[in-house]
Amino acid sequence: MMSTRQKQRDYLFDNYKALLVLLVVIGHFIELSYKNNELLGDMKWVIVSFHMPAFIFISGYFSKRELPFGKFSAEITGTISCI
């Protein structure tokens, strides 16, 4: 049976995701000529420096998995040590 209680959609995060996708597209267009223009090189560096961490943060914010911190840190350190 479906629950009658539904979560409200957070449009702020939808707008953030749309902005980040737009920045990815702009970054790909800049890729073609950023070596010829210092401003484009700086823009590309700024976009690349924060858009992936922002995507990861937003994805983690909406994650439904509940994992105790101790188990989470053990999984992370085990994964990093395997690399």
Backbone hydrogen bonds, N-H to C=O, Kabsch-Sander energy under -0.5 kcal/mol:
donor,donor_aa,acceptor,acceptor_aa,energy
6,Q,4,T,-0.7
11,Y,9,R,-1.1
13,F,10,D,-0.6
14,D,10,D,-1.2
15,N,11,Y,-2.4
16,Y,12,L,-2.1
17,K,13,F,-2.6
18,A,14,D,-2.2
19,L,15,N,-2.4
20,L,16,Y,-2.6
21,V,17,K,-2.4
22,L,18,A,-2.3
23,L,19,L,-2.3
24,V,20,L,-2.0
25,V,21,V,-2.2
26,I,22,L,-2.6
27,G,23,L,-2.7
28,H,24,V,-2.0
29,F,25,V,-1.9
30,I,26,I,-2.5
31,E,27,G,-1.5
32,L,29,F,-1.0
33,S,30,I,-1.6
34,Y,30,I,-1.3
36,N,33,S,-1.0
41,G,37,N,-1.9
42,D,38,E,-2.3
43,M,39,L,-2.5
44,K,40,L,-2.6
45,W,41,G,-2.0
46,V,42,D,-2.3
47,I,43,M,-2.7
48,V,44,K,-2.8
49,S,45,W,-2.0
50,F,46,V,-0.9
50,F,47,I,-0.8
51,H,47,I,-2.2
52,M,48,V,-0.5
54,A,50,F,-2.0
55,F,51,H,-2.1
56,I,52,M,-2.5
57,F,53,P,-2.5
58,I,54,A,-2.6
59,S,55,F,-2.5
60,G,56,I,-2.5
61,Y,57,F,-2.2
62,F,58,I,-1.4
63,S,60,G,-0.8
67,L,65,R,-0.6
72,F,68,P,-2.5
73,S,69,F,-3.0
74,A,70,G,-1.8
75,E,71,K,-2.2
76,I,72,F,-2.4
77,T,73,S,-2.6
78,G,74,A,-2.1
79,T,75,E,-2.2
80,I,76,I,-2.7
81,S,77,T,-2.2
82,C,78,G,-1.1
83,I,79,T,-0.9
83,I,80,I,-0.6
